[in-house]
């Protein structure tokens, strides 16, 4: 059967094949149909020169029979056999119909497994034609256009409450092996970066990044590992990779809010940030302000919040002076009507305050604790609880204690309002605990804030009474006007203002 199968491979002219950019599919024939007659199969365990020239380009390979096992080929011919097998795997089949081309699919899968074993075995050195052939094979099999993502279109990026199952590519059993081959290839010490960078180039990298749109989490995990290794191996491509990922973030935040791979891309960047040299370049600080911080405003923040928070923390560990910048950014994008996001923001604020120094804290403590005060008064008990639990953190407690003269006057009205009328008993208990903490910390300051609060309440009560009197006077004046005839305006004198 294999004899007949190999004879049915589509014939291609040698002239049409040349060394091309592996990211360009133009020089690679894609087909799902097999035609043509049969060709005689050579005796087993023999190396036949040029017998495959009608199928594979003789300018690229030495004509080794692709069905020959690697163990039966001498070492001098294994690289040529490797190229032949890669060319055989450039055929793409339709996996939507499981009954179609089953024998050919099985042959391709077995060949891919052979290639994986060969790459993992660590040959002495991959030749340039071999690198080209492998990149072409990966490009043909992996680079594809995804169907319209209806799930993401409905949910604006796939919120955490979206119960729809992601769509899986039926060709994944083959794609997984191709991904494994590419990963082993990129990490292999037999690959010279200065040669491979010509084929794993900017175009190739962009096509790989496009694949992060896949709904299949298995594919995104494979891509994450591969992109991380590419970043580590090809130093010359590092600025381009960072810029390309930044562009994906910009497009997600400011245009579409639809992308399936934001979490995986943030994981890649998390490890990249740890390798940044000090002092941080201006490029990296711009990325933090323009890309990472705006990611907080997306509705589907919960999908990638953990990875985003890790990246933010890594930046602050590299440069503690960035803490105030991050907090100002969080305050800019603070959610008003989304309680789940508010809880996440408060958790991130706590992590930042654990690493902030006193000078940076004092720069942002006024707007920060004004916002925390609003959270304390939130009618959503989880938001109020999360805000009050900040006082249980020793580092934050010390920051507040050293700046209590500024913070307590900001927080006190929120605490007193909760004590008077918050509906949740747990929130009420936490509020009383925080009040007691401030009383023990500085009783004189607490009493002064309490007196000021009572004074403000009295002013508000008087203002409310005046406003009620004004409305009563207006209603009385309106009632004295005739029901018919021309309507005249009612003048409100200043004494009723």
C-alpha positions in Angstrom: 0.0 0.0 0.0 2.9 2.4 0.8 4.3 1.7 -2.7 1.0 2.8 -4.2 0.7 5.8 -1.8 4.1 7.2 -2.6 3.5 6.8 -6.3 0.3 8.9 -5.9 2.1 11.9 -4.5 1.5 15.0 -6.7 4.3 15.6 -9.1 6.1 19.0 -9.1 8.7 20.4 -11.3 12.1 21.0 -10.0 12.2 24.4 -11.6 9.3 25.7 -9.5 11.1 25.1 -6.2 13.8 27.3 -4.8 15.1 28.6 -1.5 12.3 31.0 -0.4 11.2 32.7 2.8 9.6 30.0 5.0 6.8 32.4 6.0 5.7 32.7 2.3 3.5 29.9 1.3 3.6 30.9 -2.3 6.3 28.3 -3.3 4.7 25.4 -1.4 1.9 23.4 -3.0 -1.1 22.8 -0.8 -3.4 20.0 -1.8 -5.9 17.7 -0.3 -6.4 15.4 -3.3 -4.0 12.7 -4.5 -3.7 11.8 -8.1 -1.3 10.2 -10.6 -0.1 6.7 -11.3 2.1 4.4 -9.3 5.8 4.2 -9.3 7.9 1.2 -8.3 9.2 1.1 -4.8 12.9 0.4 -4.3 14.1 -2.6 -2.4 13.8 -2.1 1.4 16.7 -0.7 3.4 18.4 0.8 0.4 19.2 4.4 -0.4 18.0 5.5 -3.8 19.4 8.7 -5.3 17.0 11.0 -7.3 14.1 8.7 -7.2 12.0 11.4 -5.6 13.0 14.2 -7.8 9.6 14.3 -9.4 8.0 14.9 -6.0 10.7 16.9 -4.1 13.0 19.6 -5.5 16.4 18.2 -6.4 17.8 21.6 -5.7 17.0 21.3 -2.1 17.5 17.6 -1.3 19.7 14.8 -2.5 16.8 12.6 -3.7 16.6 10.2 -0.7 13.6 8.0 -0.6 11.4 9.6 2.2 9.9 6.3 3.4 13.3 5.0 4.4 13.7 4.8 8.2 16.4 7.0 9.8 18.0 3.9 11.4 18.6 2.4 8.0 20.3 5.4 6.5 24.1 6.1 7.0 25.0 9.2 9.0 26.1 11.0 5.9 22.7 10.7 4.3 20.5 11.3 7.3 20.2 15.1 6.8 19.1 14.5 3.2 16.6 12.0 4.4 15.4 14.5 7.0 14.7 17.0 4.2 12.9 14.4 2.2 10.6 13.5 5.0 9.9 17.2 5.7 8.9 17.7 2.1 6.6 14.7 2.4 4.9 16.3 5.4 4.2 19.5 3.4 1.0 17.9 2.1 -2.0 19.3 3.9 -5.2 17.2 4.2 -8.8 18.0 5.0 -9.5 16.8 8.6 -13.1 17.9 8.7 -13.9 14.6 6.9 -12.3 11.8 9.0 -13.0 9.2 6.3 -11.0 11.0 3.6 -7.4 10.2 2.9 -7.0 8.0 6.0 -4.0 6.1 4.7 -2.2 9.3 3.7 -2.9 10.9 7.0 -1.6 7.9 8.9 1.6 8.0 6.8 2.1 11.7 7.4 1.6 11.2 11.2 4.1 8.4 11.3 6.6 10.5 9.3 6.0 13.5 11.7 6.8 11.3 14.7 10.0 10.1 12.9 11.0 13.7 12.4 10.3 14.6 16.0 12.5 11.7 17.2 15.3 12.8 14.8 15.2 16.4 16.0 15.1 15.4 19.6 18.1 13.0 19.1 20.4 16.0 18.6 22.1 15.5 15.2 25.6 17.1 14.8 24.4 20.2 12.9 21.4 21.2 10.9 22.4 22.3 7.4 20.9 25.5 6.0 18.7 23.5 3.5 17.4 21.5 6.4 16.5 24.6 8.4 14.7 26.0 5.3 12.8 22.7 4.8 11.7 22.5 8.4 10.6 26.2 8.5 8.6 25.6 5.3 7.0 22.4 6.7 5.9 24.3 9.8 4.7 27.3 7.8 2.5 25.0 5.5 1.0 23.1 8.4 0.6 25.8 11.1 0.0 29.1 9.4 -3.7 29.2 8.6 -6.7 31.5 8.8 -9.0 30.9 11.7 -12.8 30.8 11.1 -14.8 33.7 12.4 -14.8 33.7 16.1 -18.5 34.0 16.8 -18.0 33.2 20.5 -15.7 36.2 21.0 -17.9 38.4 18.8 -20.9 37.8 21.1 -19.0 38.3 24.4 -16.6 41.1 23.4 -13.5 39.0 24.0 -14.9 36.1 25.9 -15.7 37.1 29.5 -15.2 34.8 32.4 -18.9 34.1 32.5 -19.0 32.8 29.0 -19.9 29.1 29.1 -19.5 28.4 25.4 -16.9 25.7 24.6 -13.9 26.8 22.5 -13.6 25.4 19.0 -10.9 22.8 18.4 -9.1 22.2 15.2 -9.8 18.6 14.0 -6.2 18.5 12.7 -4.8 18.9 16.2 -3.3 15.4 16.3 -1.0 16.4 13.5 -0.6 20.0 14.5 0.6 19.0 18.0 3.4 17.0 16.5 4.4 19.8 14.2 4.5 22.2 17.2 6.6 19.7 19.2 9.0 19.5 16.2 9.4 23.3 16.0 9.9 23.5 19.8 12.6 20.8 19.8 14.2 22.5 16.7 14.3 25.9 18.3 15.8 24.6 21.5 18.3 22.2 19.8 22.0 23.0 20.2 22.4 21.7 16.6 20.8 24.8 15.3 23.0 27.8 14.7 21.1 31.0 15.4 23.0 33.1 12.9 21.8 30.7 10.1 18.3 30.0 11.4 17.5 33.7 11.9 17.3 34.1 8.1 14.3 31.8 8.0 12.8 32.3 11.5 12.6 36.0 10.5 10.2 38.9 11.2 7.6 37.5 8.8 7.7 34.1 10.4 7.5 35.5 13.9 4.4 37.7 13.0 2.7 34.6 11.6 3.4 32.7 14.8 2.0 35.6 16.9 -1.1 35.6 14.7 -1.7 32.0 15.8 -2.3 33.1 19.4 -5.8 34.0 18.2 -6.6 30.2 18.3 -9.5 29.2 20.6 -7.7 26.0 21.5 -5.8 26.4 24.8 -3.5 23.5 23.9 -2.3 25.3 20.8 -1.8 28.6 22.7 0.3 26.7 25.3 2.5 25.3 22.6 2.9 28.7 21.0 3.8 30.2 24.3 6.6 27.8 24.8 7.9 28.2 21.2 7.8 32.0 21.3 9.6 32.1 24.6 12.3 29.9 23.2 12.6 32.0 20.0 12.9 35.1 22.1 15.7 33.5 24.1 17.6 32.1 21.2 17.4 34.9 18.6 18.6 38.0 20.4 18.5 40.0 17.2 14.7 39.6 17.1 14.0 40.6 20.6 13.1 44.2 20.0 10.8 43.2 17.1 9.1 40.6 19.3 8.4 43.1 22.1 7.1 45.7 19.6 4.9 43.1 17.9 3.3 41.9 21.2 2.8 45.5 22.2 0.9 46.2 19.0 -1.4 43.2 19.8 -2.1 44.7 23.2 -2.8 48.1 21.7 -5.2 46.7 19.1 -6.9 44.7 21.8 -7.3 47.6 24.3 -8.2 50.5 21.9 -9.9 48.7 19.0 -11.4 45.2 19.4 -11.3 43.9 23.0 -11.2 40.5 21.3 -8.3 38.2 21.5 -7.9 34.7 22.9 -4.2 34.8 23.6 -3.7 37.8 25.9 -3.0 35.7 29.0 -0.3 33.6 27.2 1.3 36.7 25.7 1.5 38.3 29.1 3.1 35.1 30.5 5.8 35.5 27.8 6.3 39.1 28.8 6.4 38.2 32.5 9.5 36.2 31.9 10.9 38.9 29.6 10.6 41.6 32.2 12.6 39.6 34.7 15.5 39.8 32.2 15.4 43.5 31.8 18.7 45.2 32.6 18.8 48.2 35.1 18.2 51.0 34.7 15.1 50.3 32.7 15.1 51.7 29.2 12.5 54.3 28.3 11.0 51.9 25.8 10.1 49.5 28.7 8.5 52.3 30.8 6.5 53.4 27.8 5.3 49.8 27.3 4.2 49.7 31.0 2.2 53.0 30.7 0.7 52.6 27.2 0.1 48.8 27.0 0.1 47.0 30.4 -1.8 49.5 32.5 -4.6 50.1 29.9 -5.2 46.4 29.8 -7.0 46.9 33.1 -9.9 48.6 31.4 -11.1 45.6 29.3 -14.3 43.9 30.3 -12.7 40.5 30.2 -9.9 41.5 32.7 -10.6 38.4 34.8 -9.4 36.1 31.9 -5.8 37.4 32.2 -5.7 39.4 35.4 -3.3 37.0 37.2 -0.7 37.2 34.4 -1.1 41.0 34.1 -0.7 41.5 37.8 2.5 39.5 37.7 3.9 41.7 34.9 3.1 44.8 36.9 4.7 43.4 40.0 7.8 42.5 38.1 8.2 46.1 36.8 7.9 47.5 40.3 10.4 45.0 41.6 12.8 46.2 38.9 12.2 49.9 39.6 10.2 50.7 42.8 9.8 54.3 41.6 7.2 53.0 39.1 4.8 52.1 41.9 3.2 55.5 42.0 2.9 55.5 38.2 1.1 52.2 38.3 -1.3 53.4 41.1 -2.2 56.5 39.1 -2.9 54.3 36.1 -5.2 52.1 38.2 -7.1 55.1 39.5 -7.5 56.3 35.9 -9.1 53.0 34.8 -10.9 52.2 38.1 -14.2 50.4 37.5 -17.3 52.2 38.8 -20.1 49.7 38.0 -18.2 46.4 37.9 -17.8 45.1 41.5 -15.8 42.0 40.4 -13.2 44.2 38.8 -13.1 46.5 41.8 -12.2 43.5 44.0 -9.4 42.6 41.6 -8.1 46.2 41.6 -8.1 46.3 45.4 -6.1 43.1 45.4 -3.6 44.5 43.0 -3.3 47.7 45.0 -2.5 45.6 48.1 0.3 43.9 46.2 1.7 47.2 45.0 1.6 48.8 48.5 3.5 45.9 49.9 6.5 46.8 47.7 6.1 50.6 47.6 8.5 52.9 49.4 7.4 55.8 51.6 8.2 58.6 49.1 6.2 57.0 46.3 3.4 56.2 48.6 3.1 59.8 49.7 2.8 60.9 46.1 -0.4 59.0 45.6 -1.9 58.5 49.0 -4.5 61.3 48.8 -6.3 60.1 45.5 -5.7 56.5 46.5 -7.4 56.7 49.9 -10.2 58.8 48.5 -10.9 55.9 46.1 -10.6 53.4 48.9 -13.0 55.4 51.0 -15.6 55.1 48.1 -15.0 51.4 48.1 -15.6 51.2 51.9 -19.0 52.8 51.3 -19.8 50.4 48.4 -23.2 48.8 48.7 -21.6 45.6 47.3 -20.3 43.9 50.5 -17.4 42.1 48.7 -15.9 45.4 47.6 -16.4 47.0 51.0 -14.9 43.9 52.8 -11.9 43.8 50.4 -11.2 47.5 51.0 -11.4 47.2 54.8 -9.1 44.1 54.8 -6.2 46.3 53.7 -5.7 47.3 57.3 -4.9 43.6 58.1 -1.7 43.9 56.0 1.2 44.9 58.3 3.1 46.8 55.6 0.0 48.9 54.6 -0.8 49.4 58.3 2.7 50.9 58.8 2.3 53.2 55.8 -1.1 54.4 57.1 0.2 54.9 60.6 3.1 57.1 59.4 0.7 59.2 57.3 -2.4 59.1 59.5 -2.6 62.9 59.7 -3.5 62.9 56.0 -5.3 59.6 55.6 -7.6 59.5 58.6 -9.5 62.7 57.6 -10.0 61.2 54.1 -11.2 57.9 55.4 -13.2 58.9 58.5 -16.5 60.0 56.8 -16.6 56.6 55.0 -16.1 54.8 58.3 -18.8 56.8 60.1 -21.2 56.4 57.2 -20.8 52.6 57.3 -21.3 52.5 61.0 -24.6 54.5 60.7 -26.2 52.7 57.8 -24.4 49.8 56.0 -26.6 46.8 55.5 -24.0 44.1 55.8 -23.1 42.9 59.3 -19.6 41.6 58.2 -18.8 45.0 56.7 -20.1 46.7 59.8 -17.9 44.6 62.1 -14.8 45.3 59.9 -15.6 49.0 60.0 -15.8 49.1 63.7 -12.4 47.3 63.9 -10.8 49.9 61.7 -12.3 52.7 63.8 -10.8 51.1 66.9 -7.4 50.8 65.2 -7.4 54.6 64.5 -8.6 55.3 68.0 -5.7 53.4 69.5 -3.3 54.8 67.0 -4.1 58.5 67.6 -7.0 59.3 69.9 -6.6 63.0 69.6 -6.6 62.9 65.8 -9.6 60.6 65.9 -11.6 63.0 68.1 -10.7 65.9 65.9 -11.9 64.1 62.8 -15.1 63.0 64.6 -15.8 66.7 65.6 -15.2 67.8 62.0 -17.5 65.1 60.7 -20.3 66.2 63.0 -19.8 69.8 61.9 -20.0 68.8 58.3 -23.1 66.7 59.0 -24.7 69.7 60.6 -23.9 71.9 57.6 -25.4 69.3 55.3 -28.5 69.1 57.5 -28.9 72.9 57.3 -28.4 72.9 53.5 -31.0 70.2 53.2 -33.5 72.2 55.3 -32.9 75.3 53.2 -33.4 73.4 50.0 -36.6 71.9 51.3 -37.9 75.4 52.3 -37.1 76.7 48.8 -39.1 73.9 47.2 -42.0 74.4 49.6 -42.1 78.1 48.7 -42.0 77.3 45.0 -44.9 74.8 45.3 -46.9 77.3 47.3 -46.3 80.0 44.7 -47.2 77.7 41.9 -50.5 76.8 43.6 -51.6 80.4 43.7 -51.3 80.9 39.9 -54.5 80.7 37.9 -55.1 77.4 36.0 -56.0 79.2 32.7 -54.6 82.0 30.7 -51.0 82.9 30.2 -48.4 81.3 32.5 -46.0 83.7 34.1 -42.6 82.9 35.5 -42.2 82.7 39.2 -39.4 84.8 40.6 -37.5 83.2 43.5 -35.9 85.9 45.7 -32.4 85.5 47.1 -33.7 85.1 50.6 -35.0 81.6 49.7 -31.7 80.4 48.1 
